[in-house]
């Protein structure tokens, strides 16, 4: 069962996503530039509090395995408690970010962790933009759909 504050946060995000989508910068066809340093507002560890999956945008329940995303140096790392996925970030026009040169460990994981990993990997946008509001970070896909809502973990 989602906590009331998490449910309220999800409702506010979904209600305001139309405005955030309207503010999405247009993608211009230009050369991608490697990100030499992750932007300050992204750096650190983030906990996934809501995720877009086959059920739509849903809050991550407290009893579910934790999903985390770390942005450090020039790349990112994803984890749901078993395998890890990481890669480099590339910038397109300073507003859009693209994932590249990804890698993953390939351990056999118990079902709850395996399911969480698949959800996280599928929801993490390979191309899109982000919007940070206080201790929350929102990741949007290339079509401007909200994919993940994160809260600062450290």
N, C-alpha and C positions, 0 to 999 in steps of 0.2 A: 504494500500500500504506500503510495507516494506521501511524503511529508507535506503538510499544508503549505509551507513556504516554497517548496519545490514545485508543487502544483500551481501555486500562484505565479511563480516565476515563469513556468511553461506557458500559462495562459497569457501573460503579458507579452512574452516573446512571440507567440503565435499571432496575437492581436496586432502587434507592431511590425510583424514581418512584411506586410504590404508596403509600409513606409520605407523600411530598410531595403526591400527589393527595388523600390522606385529610385533609391539613391545609388543603386549598383552602377558603377562606371561601365561604359561600353568597352568591349574588348576590341582593340585595334590589332590588325595583323602585323606585328612587329617581331623582331628577334628577341628571344628570351635571354635574359641576363642572369648568371648565377648570383644567388644571394650570398654575399661574403660574410654577412652577419645578420642573424635573425633580428627583426625590429624589436626594440626594447619592450613594447607593449605585449609582445607574444612570448618573450623569454620566460622559462620556468616550467613547472609542472602544473598540469590542469587535470581536473577530475570531470568526467563526462556526467552531466546531470540530466540531459535529455538527448534522445537520438531519433533520427528518422530511419524507420525500417519499414517492413511490409505492412505494419499496423499504422503507419503514419508517424507523427511526432509524438513520442511518449517519454515520460519521466523514467529515469533509471531507479528502480526500487532499491531500498536499503539492503534487502536480502540477496540481491543479484551480485555476482562477482564484479568488483570495481573495474572500471575502464579508465585508463589514463593516457594523456598525450603530453609529451615533453617537447618543447622547442628550445634548442640550445645551439650555440655555434652557428652553423649554416644549414641546419637540418632539423629533422623531427624524429620522434620515436613514439610508437603506439604500443600499448600493452593492455591485456585483459587478464594477466596473471599467469600465463604459461609461455607462449611464444612472444617474440618481439618483432616489430616491423619498424623500419626506419628508412630514411632517404634524405635527399637534398631538396632544397627549395629553390625555385627560380622565380624571378619577378618579370612581369609583363606590364609595362607602363607604370610601375610603382604602385598600382592599386590591386592588381590581380596576382595571385600566386599559383604556381604550377609545381606539382610534385614530380621528381625525377630520380633516376638511379636508386630505386628502392631495393631493399634486401629484407630477408625474413629468416628467422630460425624455423625449423620444421619438426618440432617435437610432437609426439602424439599426446594430446591433452584430454583430460576427462571431459565428458559431455557439457557440463555447465560452462566451463572455461572455453571449450571449443566453440560453442554457440555464441558466447559473448565476443570472442575474437572475430568470428565471421561477421557479426553485426557491426562491430567497430570498423573493420577493414572496408566493408561495403559502404558505410556511411561517410568515411573520411573522404572529403572531396579532393580529387586529383587536380582539379582546376577550379578556382573560385576566388572568393575574397573573404575577409573577416571584418568583424565590427566588435570593438571592445567597449563595454559599459561597466565602469567600476571593476569589480572582481569577477565579472562574467565576460566570456569570449564566445562569440557566435561565428560559426563557420558556415559559409554558404557555398553551394556548388556553382558550376559554370552557368547554370540557368537562373541563378538568384534564389534558389530554394534553400531554406534553412536546413542544414544537415545535422549539425551538432551544437549543443549548448554546453559550455564548460564553465566550471568555477575554479578559481585559483586555488591550488593545493598547497602552495608554500609562499 
